[in-house]
Amino acid sequence: MEVFKMYLDIEKEERWLNEMSEKGYTLGSKFFRYKFEKIDVKNRVIRVDFRTFKTK
């Protein structure tokens, strides 16, 4: 399943991804749209880790 959404708030994105996980979907990839895969495990927690660094 592919879904196009845009989030400016990381916490809202995290909540939505966890709701999708509760429905039985896991995030396969994200590049301009979210691609989900159906799974049997529903007790996952997803965290978004976004950092900016001063140097590479």
PDB file of N, CA, C, O and CB in Angstrom:
ATOM      1  N   MET A   1       0.844  -1.164   0.000  1.00  0.00           N
ATOM      2  CA  MET A   1       0.000   0.000   0.000  1.00  0.00           C
ATOM      3  C   MET A   1       0.896   1.236   0.000  1.00  0.00           C
ATOM      4  O   MET A   1       1.888   1.284   0.729  1.00  0.00           O
ATOM      5  CB  MET A   1      -0.964  -0.007   1.216  1.00  0.00           C
ATOM      6  N   GLU A   2       0.557   2.222  -0.803  1.00  0.00           N
ATOM      7  CA  GLU A   2       1.302   3.475  -0.840  1.00  0.00           C
ATOM      8  C   GLU A   2       0.393   4.618  -0.406  1.00  0.00           C
ATOM      9  O   GLU A   2      -0.770   4.686  -0.803  1.00  0.00           O
ATOM     10  CB  GLU A   2       1.874   3.738  -2.256  1.00  0.00           C
ATOM     11  N   VAL A   3       0.937   5.515   0.412  1.00  0.00           N
ATOM     12  CA  VAL A   3       0.180   6.660   0.924  1.00  0.00           C
ATOM     13  C   VAL A   3       1.039   7.901   0.780  1.00  0.00           C
ATOM     14  O   VAL A   3       2.217   7.888   1.137  1.00  0.00           O
ATOM     15  CB  VAL A   3      -0.247   6.445   2.413  1.00  0.00           C
ATOM     16  N   PHE A   4       0.457   8.979   0.258  1.00  0.00           N
ATOM     17  CA  PHE A   4       1.170  10.248   0.171  1.00  0.00           C
ATOM     18  C   PHE A   4       0.677  11.160   1.278  1.00  0.00           C
ATOM     19  O   PHE A   4      -0.504  11.506   1.322  1.00  0.00           O
ATOM     20  CB  PHE A   4       0.977  10.912  -1.221  1.00  0.00           C
ATOM     21  N   LYS A   5       1.567  11.546   2.165  1.00  0.00           N
ATOM     22  CA  LYS A   5       1.261  12.477   3.257  1.00  0.00           C
ATOM     23  C   LYS A   5       2.489  13.332   3.498  1.00  0.00           C
ATOM     24  O   LYS A   5       3.616  12.917   3.230  1.00  0.00           O
ATOM     25  CB  LYS A   5       0.838  11.719   4.566  1.00  0.00           C
ATOM     26  N   MET A   6       2.256  14.532   4.008  1.00  0.00           N
ATOM     27  CA  MET A   6       3.359  15.420   4.385  1.00  0.00           C
ATOM     28  C   MET A   6       3.150  15.852   5.827  1.00  0.00           C
ATOM     29  O   MET A   6       2.055  16.259   6.216  1.00  0.00           O
ATOM     30  CB  MET A   6       3.447  16.663   3.434  1.00  0.00           C
ATOM     31  N   TYR A   7       4.204  15.759   6.606  1.00  0.00           N
ATOM     32  CA  TYR A   7       4.152  16.170   8.004  1.00  0.00           C
ATOM     33  C   TYR A   7       5.251  17.179   8.276  1.00  0.00           C
ATOM     34  O   TYR A   7       6.390  17.011   7.840  1.00  0.00           O
ATOM     35  CB  TYR A   7       4.286  14.954   8.945  1.00  0.00           C
ATOM     36  N   LEU A   8       4.896  18.223   8.996  1.00  0.00           N
ATOM     37  CA  LEU A   8       5.879  19.180   9.478  1.00  0.00           C
ATOM     38  C   LEU A   8       6.187  18.935  10.947  1.00  0.00           C
ATOM     39  O   LEU A   8       7.202  19.399  11.467  1.00  0.00           O
ATOM     40  CB  LEU A   8       5.382  20.612   9.269  1.00  0.00           C
ATOM     41  N   ASP A   9       5.306  18.205  11.605  1.00  0.00           N
ATOM     42  CA  ASP A   9       5.466  17.878  13.023  1.00  0.00           C
ATOM     43  C   ASP A   9       5.862  16.403  13.138  1.00  0.00           C
ATOM     44  O   ASP A   9       5.081  15.519  12.788  1.00  0.00           O
ATOM     45  CB  ASP A   9       4.146  18.173  13.829  1.00  0.00           C
ATOM     46  N   ILE A  10       7.065  16.146  13.624  1.00  0.00           N
ATOM     47  CA  ILE A  10       7.580  14.782  13.729  1.00  0.00           C
ATOM     48  C   ILE A  10       6.733  13.942  14.681  1.00  0.00           C
ATOM     49  O   ILE A  10       6.543  12.750  14.442  1.00  0.00           O
ATOM     50  CB  ILE A  10       9.036  14.799  14.200  1.00  0.00           C
ATOM     51  N   GLU A  11       6.225  14.539  15.746  1.00  0.00           N
ATOM     52  CA  GLU A  11       5.418  13.793  16.712  1.00  0.00           C
ATOM     53  C   GLU A  11       4.103  13.319  16.094  1.00  0.00           C
ATOM     54  O   GLU A  11       3.650  12.216  16.396  1.00  0.00           O
ATOM     55  CB  GLU A  11       5.136  14.656  17.944  1.00  0.00           C
ATOM     56  N   LYS A  12       3.483  14.129  15.237  1.00  0.00           N
ATOM     57  CA  LYS A  12       2.257  13.718  14.546  1.00  0.00           C
ATOM     58  C   LYS A  12       2.549  12.579  13.581  1.00  0.00           C
ATOM     59  O   LYS A  12       1.772  11.632  13.468  1.00  0.00           O
ATOM     60  CB  LYS A  12       1.629  14.909  13.792  1.00  0.00           C
ATOM     61  N   GLU A  13       3.686  12.682  12.881  1.00  0.00           N
ATOM     62  CA  GLU A  13       4.081  11.628  11.961  1.00  0.00           C
ATOM     63  C   GLU A  13       4.303  10.321  12.717  1.00  0.00           C
ATOM     64  O   GLU A  13       3.880   9.257  12.266  1.00  0.00           O
ATOM     65  CB  GLU A  13       5.350  12.030  11.195  1.00  0.00           C
ATOM     66  N   GLU A  14       4.963  10.407  13.858  1.00  0.00           N
ATOM     67  CA  GLU A  14       5.222   9.240  14.701  1.00  0.00           C
ATOM     68  C   GLU A  14       3.911   8.587  15.146  1.00  0.00           C
ATOM     69  O   GLU A  14       3.766   7.366  15.082  1.00  0.00           O
ATOM     70  CB  GLU A  14       6.060   9.642  15.930  1.00  0.00           C
ATOM     71  N   ARG A  15       2.950   9.415  15.599  1.00  0.00           N
ATOM     72  CA  ARG A  15       1.654   8.880  16.029  1.00  0.00           C
ATOM     73  C   ARG A  15       0.951   8.171  14.881  1.00  0.00           C
ATOM     74  O   ARG A  15       0.399   7.087  15.072  1.00  0.00           O
ATOM     75  CB  ARG A  15       0.761  10.003  16.578  1.00  0.00           C
ATOM     76  N   TRP A  16       0.960   8.768  13.686  1.00  0.00           N
ATOM     77  CA  TRP A  16       0.309   8.162  12.529  1.00  0.00           C
ATOM     78  C   TRP A  16       0.973   6.842  12.143  1.00  0.00           C
ATOM     79  O   TRP A  16       0.284   5.869  11.834  1.00  0.00           O
ATOM     80  CB  TRP A  16       0.332   9.126  11.345  1.00  0.00           C
ATOM     81  N   LEU A  17       2.299   6.802  12.157  1.00  0.00           N
ATOM     82  CA  LEU A  17       3.014   5.568  11.829  1.00  0.00           C
ATOM     83  C   LEU A  17       2.700   4.464  12.838  1.00  0.00           C
ATOM     84  O   LEU A  17       2.577   3.299  12.461  1.00  0.00           O
ATOM     85  CB  LEU A  17       4.526   5.825  11.783  1.00  0.00           C
ATOM     86  N   ASN A  18       2.570   4.821  14.110  1.00  0.00           N
ATOM     87  CA  ASN A  18       2.213   3.837  15.127  1.00  0.00           C
ATOM     88  C   ASN A  18       0.770   3.363  14.966  1.00  0.00           C
ATOM     89  O   ASN A  18       0.472   2.199  15.236  1.00  0.00           O
ATOM     90  CB  ASN A  18       2.418   4.422  16.521  1.00  0.00           C
ATOM     91  N   GLU A  19      -0.132   4.248  14.530  1.00  0.00           N
ATOM     92  CA  GLU A  19      -1.510   3.836  14.245  1.00  0.00           C
ATOM     93  C   GLU A  19      -1.529   2.838  13.087  1.00  0.00           C
ATOM     94  O   GLU A  19      -2.265   1.852  13.128  1.00  0.00           O
ATOM     95  CB  GLU A  19      -2.395   5.068  13.911  1.00  0.00           C
ATOM     96  N   MET A  20      -0.722   3.092  12.056  1.00  0.00           N
ATOM     97  CA  MET A  20      -0.638   2.168  10.925  1.00  0.00           C
ATOM     98  C   MET A  20      -0.079   0.822  11.390  1.00  0.00           C
ATOM     99  O   MET A  20      -0.514  -0.229  10.920  1.00  0.00           O
ATOM    100  CB  MET A  20       0.243   2.761   9.796  1.00  0.00           C
ATOM    101  N   SER A  21       0.876   0.856  12.303  1.00  0.00           N
ATOM    102  CA  SER A  21       1.460  -0.367  12.841  1.00  0.00           C
ATOM    103  C   SER A  21       0.412  -1.181  13.607  1.00  0.00           C
ATOM    104  O   SER A  21       0.379  -2.408  13.509  1.00  0.00           O
ATOM    105  CB  SER A  21       2.649  -0.033  13.756  1.00  0.00           C
ATOM    106  N   GLU A  22      -0.439  -0.495  14.367  1.00  0.00           N
ATOM    107  CA  GLU A  22      -1.514  -1.176  15.096  1.00  0.00           C
ATOM    108  C   GLU A  22      -2.516  -1.832  14.153  1.00  0.00           C
ATOM    109  O   GLU A  22      -3.142  -2.830  14.510  1.00  0.00           O
ATOM    110  CB  GLU A  22      -2.235  -0.191  16.007  1.00  0.00           C
ATOM    111  N   LYS A  23      -2.671  -1.278  12.951  1.00  0.00           N
ATOM    112  CA  LYS A  23      -3.576  -1.844  11.949  1.00  0.00           C
ATOM    113  C   LYS A  23      -2.944  -3.017  11.210  1.00  0.00           C
ATOM    114  O   LYS A  23      -3.608  -3.688  10.419  1.00  0.00           O
ATOM    115  CB  LYS A  23      -3.989  -0.773  10.952  1.00  0.00           C
ATOM    116  N   GLY A  24      -1.648  -3.266  11.471  1.00  0.00           N
ATOM    117  CA  GLY A  24      -0.991  -4.416  10.862  1.00  0.00           C
ATOM    118  C   GLY A  24      -0.097  -4.077   9.690  1.00  0.00           C
ATOM    119  O   GLY A  24       0.180  -4.945   8.863  1.00  0.00           O
ATOM    120  N   TYR A  25       0.367  -2.831   9.593  1.00  0.00           N
ATOM    121  CA  TYR A  25       1.248  -2.423   8.505  1.00  0.00           C
ATOM    122  C   TYR A  25       2.578  -1.950   9.065  1.00  0.00           C
ATOM    123  O   TYR A  25       2.627  -1.301  10.111  1.00  0.00           O
ATOM    124  CB  TYR A  25       0.597  -1.316   7.659  1.00  0.00           C
ATOM    125  N   THR A  26       3.656  -2.278   8.364  1.00  0.00           N
ATOM    126  CA  THR A  26       4.971  -1.780   8.733  1.00  0.00           C
ATOM    127  C   THR A  26       5.501  -0.915   7.604  1.00  0.00           C
ATOM    128  O   THR A  26       5.185  -1.142   6.436  1.00  0.00           O
ATOM    129  CB  THR A  26       5.945  -2.945   9.044  1.00  0.00           C
ATOM    130  N   LEU A  27       6.298   0.065   7.949  1.00  0.00           N
ATOM    131  CA  LEU A  27       6.848   0.984   6.962  1.00  0.00           C
ATOM    132  C   LEU A  27       7.971   0.291   6.202  1.00  0.00           C
ATOM    133  O   LEU A  27       8.986  -0.092   6.784  1.00  0.00           O
ATOM    134  CB  LEU A  27       7.360   2.282   7.634  1.00  0.00           C
ATOM    135  N   GLY A  28       7.776   0.134   4.895  1.00  0.00           N
ATOM    136  CA  GLY A  28       8.792  -0.489   4.053  1.00  0.00           C
ATOM    137  C   GLY A  28       9.823   0.530   3.612  1.00  0.00           C
ATOM    138  O   GLY A  28      11.026   0.289   3.716  1.00  0.00           O
ATOM    139  N   SER A  29       9.352   1.680   3.114  1.00  0.00           N
ATOM    140  CA  SER A  29      10.260   2.743   2.694  1.00  0.00           C
ATOM    141  C   SER A  29       9.509   4.062   2.643  1.00  0.00           C
ATOM    142  O   SER A  29       8.279   4.096   2.637  1.00  0.00           O
ATOM    143  CB  SER A  29      10.891   2.424   1.320  1.00  0.00           C
ATOM    144  N   LYS A  30      10.269   5.141   2.607  1.00  0.00           N
ATOM    145  CA  LYS A  30       9.690   6.480   2.534  1.00  0.00           C
ATOM    146  C   LYS A  30      10.540   7.301   1.585  1.00  0.00           C
ATOM    147  O   LYS A  30      11.697   7.603   1.876  1.00  0.00           O
ATOM    148  CB  LYS A  30       9.606   7.153   3.947  1.00  0.00           C
ATOM    149  N   PHE A  31       9.967   7.658   0.457  1.00  0.00           N
ATOM    150  CA  PHE A  31      10.622   8.549  -0.490  1.00  0.00           C
ATOM    151  C   PHE A  31       9.516   9.240  -1.259  1.00  0.00           C
ATOM    152  O   PHE A  31       9.030   8.706  -2.256  1.00  0.00           O
ATOM    153  CB  PHE A  31      11.609   7.777  -1.450  1.00  0.00           C
ATOM    154  N   PHE A  32       9.114  10.409  -0.818  1.00  0.00           N
ATOM    155  CA  PHE A  32       7.991  11.186  -1.334  1.00  0.00           C
ATOM    156  C   PHE A  32       6.631  10.556  -1.036  1.00  0.00           C
ATOM    157  O   PHE A  32       5.608  11.235  -1.134  1.00  0.00           O
ATOM    158  CB  PHE A  32       8.143  11.365  -2.817  1.00  0.00           C
ATOM    159  N   ARG A  33       6.598   9.280  -0.676  1.00  0.00           N
ATOM    160  CA  ARG A  33       5.373   8.636  -0.236  1.00  0.00           C
ATOM    161  C   ARG A  33       5.753   7.479   0.680  1.00  0.00           C
ATOM    162  O   ARG A  33       6.863   6.952   0.609  1.00  0.00           O
ATOM    163  CB  ARG A  33       4.518   8.145  -1.450  1.00  0.00           C
ATOM    164  N   TYR A  34       4.835   7.103   1.519  1.00  0.00           N
ATOM    165  CA  TYR A  34       5.066   6.004   2.452  1.00  0.00           C
ATOM    166  C   TYR A  34       4.642   4.703   1.787  1.00  0.00           C
ATOM    167  O   TYR A  34       3.544   4.616   1.236  1.00  0.00           O
ATOM    168  CB  TYR A  34       4.294   6.225   3.790  1.00  0.00           C
ATOM    169  N   LYS A  35       5.502   3.694   1.834  1.00  0.00           N
ATOM    170  CA  LYS A  35       5.157   2.371   1.320  1.00  0.00           C
ATOM    171  C   LYS A  35       5.067   1.419   2.505  1.00  0.00           C
ATOM    172  O   LYS A  35       6.028   1.252   3.256  1.00  0.00           O
ATOM    173  CB  LYS A  35       6.209   1.868   0.264  1.00  0.00           C
ATOM    174  N   PHE A  36       3.904   0.800   2.664  1.00  0.00           N
ATOM    175  CA  PHE A  36       3.663  -0.095   3.783  1.00  0.00           C
ATOM    176  C   PHE A  36       3.553  -1.528   3.308  1.00  0.00           C
ATOM    177  O   PHE A  36       3.148  -1.803   2.179  1.00  0.00           O
ATOM    178  CB  PHE A  36       2.403   0.310   4.531  1.00  0.00           C
ATOM    179  N   GLU A  37       3.926  -2.442   4.203  1.00  0.00           N
ATOM    180  CA  GLU A  37       3.803  -3.871   3.965  1.00  0.00           C
ATOM    181  C   GLU A  37       2.937  -4.456   5.069  1.00  0.00           C
ATOM    182  O   GLU A  37       3.042  -4.045   6.224  1.00  0.00           O
ATOM    183  CB  GLU A  37       5.200  -4.566   3.912  1.00  0.00           C
ATOM    184  N   LYS A  38       2.099  -5.396   4.728  1.00  0.00           N
ATOM    185  CA  LYS A  38       1.218  -6.046   5.708  1.00  0.00           C
ATOM    186  C   LYS A  38       2.030  -7.024   6.549  1.00  0.00           C
ATOM    187  O   LYS A  38       2.810  -7.811   6.012  1.00  0.00           O
ATOM    188  CB  LYS A  38       0.039  -6.780   5.002  1.00  0.00           C
ATOM    189  N   ILE A  39       1.844  -6.976   7.881  1.00  0.00           N
ATOM    190  CA  ILE A  39       2.547  -7.871   8.802  1.00  0.00           C
ATOM    191  C   ILE A  39       1.551  -8.481   9.784  1.00  0.00           C
ATOM    192  O   ILE A  39       0.420  -8.009   9.904  1.00  0.00           O
ATOM    193  CB  ILE A  39       3.670  -7.113   9.565  1.00  0.00           C
ATOM    194  N   ASP A  40       1.974  -9.524  10.479  1.00  0.00           N
ATOM    195  CA  ASP A  40       1.131 -10.160  11.495  1.00  0.00           C
ATOM    196  C   ASP A  40       1.373  -9.575  12.890  1.00  0.00           C
ATOM    197  O   ASP A  40       0.472  -9.577  13.729  1.00  0.00           O
ATOM    198  CB  ASP A  40       1.386 -11.666  11.516  1.00  0.00           C
ATOM    199  N   VAL A  41       2.574  -9.082  13.136  1.00  0.00           N
ATOM    200  CA  VAL A  41       2.933  -8.538  14.448  1.00  0.00           C
ATOM    201  C   VAL A  41       2.359  -7.125  14.569  1.00  0.00           C
ATOM    202  O   VAL A  41       2.576  -6.278  13.703  1.00  0.00           O
ATOM    203  CB  VAL A  41       4.490  -8.529  14.651  1.00  0.00           C
ATOM    204  N   LYS A  42       1.618  -6.886  15.666  1.00  0.00           N
ATOM    205  CA  LYS A  42       0.985  -5.577  15.838  1.00  0.00           C
ATOM    206  C   LYS A  42       1.513  -4.806  17.037  1.00  0.00           C
ATOM    207  O   LYS A  42       1.014  -3.719  17.329  1.00  0.00           O
ATOM    208  CB  LYS A  42      -0.497  -5.746  15.973  1.00  0.00           C
ATOM    209  N   ASN A  43       2.496  -5.331  17.732  1.00  0.00           N
ATOM    210  CA  ASN A  43       2.983  -4.661  18.942  1.00  0.00           C
ATOM    211  C   ASN A  43       4.354  -4.028  18.702  1.00  0.00           C
ATOM    212  O   ASN A  43       5.300  -4.280  19.449  1.00  0.00           O
ATOM    213  CB  ASN A  43       3.060  -5.658  20.115  1.00  0.00           C
ATOM    214  N   ARG A  44       4.452  -3.223  17.680  1.00  0.00           N
ATOM    215  CA  ARG A  44       5.690  -2.500  17.384  1.00  0.00           C
ATOM    216  C   ARG A  44       5.534  -1.041  17.774  1.00  0.00           C
ATOM    217  O   ARG A  44       4.424  -0.507  17.787  1.00  0.00           O
ATOM    218  CB  ARG A  44       6.063  -2.624  15.888  1.00  0.00           C
ATOM    219  N   VAL A  45       6.648  -0.400  18.089  1.00  0.00           N
ATOM    220  CA  VAL A  45       6.667   1.031  18.363  1.00  0.00           C
ATOM    221  C   VAL A  45       7.634   1.661  17.375  1.00  0.00           C
ATOM    222  O   VAL A  45       8.763   1.198  17.213  1.00  0.00           O
ATOM    223  CB  VAL A  45       7.079   1.339  19.852  1.00  0.00           C
ATOM    224  N   ILE A  46       7.178   2.725  16.714  1.00  0.00           N
ATOM    225  CA  ILE A  46       7.998   3.416  15.719  1.00  0.00           C
ATOM    226  C   ILE A  46       8.395   4.765  16.285  1.00  0.00           C
ATOM    227  O   ILE A  46       7.560   5.489  16.827  1.00  0.00           O
ATOM    228  CB  ILE A  46       7.239   3.581  14.362  1.00  0.00           C
ATOM    229  N   ARG A  47       9.665   5.100  16.162  1.00  0.00           N
ATOM    230  CA  ARG A  47      10.195   6.393  16.592  1.00  0.00           C
ATOM    231  C   ARG A  47      10.869   7.064  15.409  1.00  0.00           C
ATOM    232  O   ARG A  47      11.549   6.405  14.623  1.00  0.00           O
ATOM    233  CB  ARG A  47      11.192   6.230  17.778  1.00  0.00           C
ATOM    234  N   VAL A  48      10.684   8.372  15.277  1.00  0.00           N
ATOM    235  CA  VAL A  48      11.328   9.141  14.224  1.00  0.00           C
ATOM    236  C   VAL A  48      12.542   9.817  14.838  1.00  0.00           C
ATOM    237  O   VAL A  48      12.430  10.526  15.837  1.00  0.00           O
ATOM    238  CB  VAL A  48      10.348  10.187  13.585  1.00  0.00           C
ATOM    239  N   ASP A  49      13.690   9.597  14.241  1.00  0.00           N
ATOM    240  CA  ASP A  49      14.939  10.183  14.726  1.00  0.00           C
ATOM    241  C   ASP A  49      15.465  11.124  13.649  1.00  0.00           C
ATOM    242  O   ASP A  49      15.984  10.684  12.624  1.00  0.00           O
ATOM    243  CB  ASP A  49      15.998   9.075  15.078  1.00  0.00           C
ATOM    244  N   PHE A  50      15.326  12.410  13.893  1.00  0.00           N
ATOM    245  CA  PHE A  50      15.763  13.410  12.928  1.00  0.00           C
ATOM    246  C   PHE A  50      16.774  14.315  13.612  1.00  0.00           C
ATOM    247  O   PHE A  50      16.459  14.978  14.600  1.00  0.00           O
ATOM    248  CB  PHE A  50      14.558  14.232  12.369  1.00  0.00           C
ATOM    249  N   ARG A  51      17.973  14.337  13.089  1.00  0.00           N
ATOM    250  CA  ARG A  51      19.033  15.163  13.684  1.00  0.00           C
ATOM    251  C   ARG A  51      19.695  15.999  12.609  1.00  0.00           C
ATOM    252  O   ARG A  51      19.781  15.596  11.449  1.00  0.00           O
ATOM    253  CB  ARG A  51      20.084  14.285  14.405  1.00  0.00           C
ATOM    254  N   THR A  52      20.154  17.153  13.006  1.00  0.00           N
ATOM    255  CA  THR A  52      20.967  17.966  12.106  1.00  0.00           C
ATOM    256  C   THR A  52      22.346  18.094  12.729  1.00  0.00           C
ATOM    257  O   THR A  52      22.477  18.325  13.931  1.00  0.00           O
ATOM    258  CB  THR A  52      20.321  19.377  11.850  1.00  0.00           C
ATOM    259  N   PHE A  53      23.361  17.944  11.913  1.00  0.00           N
ATOM    260  CA  PHE A  53      24.738  18.011  12.380  1.00  0.00           C
ATOM    261  C   PHE A  53      25.435  19.208  11.734  1.00  0.00           C
ATOM    262  O   PHE A  53      25.133  19.579  10.600  1.00  0.00           O
ATOM    263  CB  PHE A  53      25.495  16.693  12.060  1.00  0.00           C
ATOM    264  N   LYS A  54      26.358  19.798  12.462  1.00  0.00           N
ATOM    265  CA  LYS A  54      27.101  20.934  11.941  1.00  0.00           C
ATOM    266  C   LYS A  54      28.132  20.503  10.901  1.00  0.00           C
ATOM    267  O   LYS A  54      28.402  21.242   9.955  1.00  0.00           O
ATOM    268  CB  LYS A  54      27.786  21.676  13.076  1.00  0.00           C
ATOM    269  N   THR A  55      28.706  19.319  11.069  1.00  0.00           N
ATOM    270  CA  THR A  55      29.691  18.824  10.119  1.00  0.00           C
ATOM    271  C   THR A  55      29.260  17.459   9.604  1.00  0.00           C
ATOM    272  O   THR A  55      28.446  16.783  10.234  1.00  0.00           O
ATOM    273  CB  THR A  55      31.090  18.747  10.764  1.00  0.00           C
ATOM    274  N   LYS A  56      29.796  17.058   8.481  1.00  0.00           N
ATOM    275  CA  LYS A  56      29.432  15.748   7.899  1.00  0.00           C
ATOM    276  C   LYS A  56      30.162  14.628   8.573  1.00  0.00           C
ATOM    277  O   LYS A  56      29.977  13.465   8.212  1.00  0.00           O
ATOM    278  CB  LYS A  56      29.726  15.714   6.410  1.00  0.00           C
TER     279      LYS A  56
END
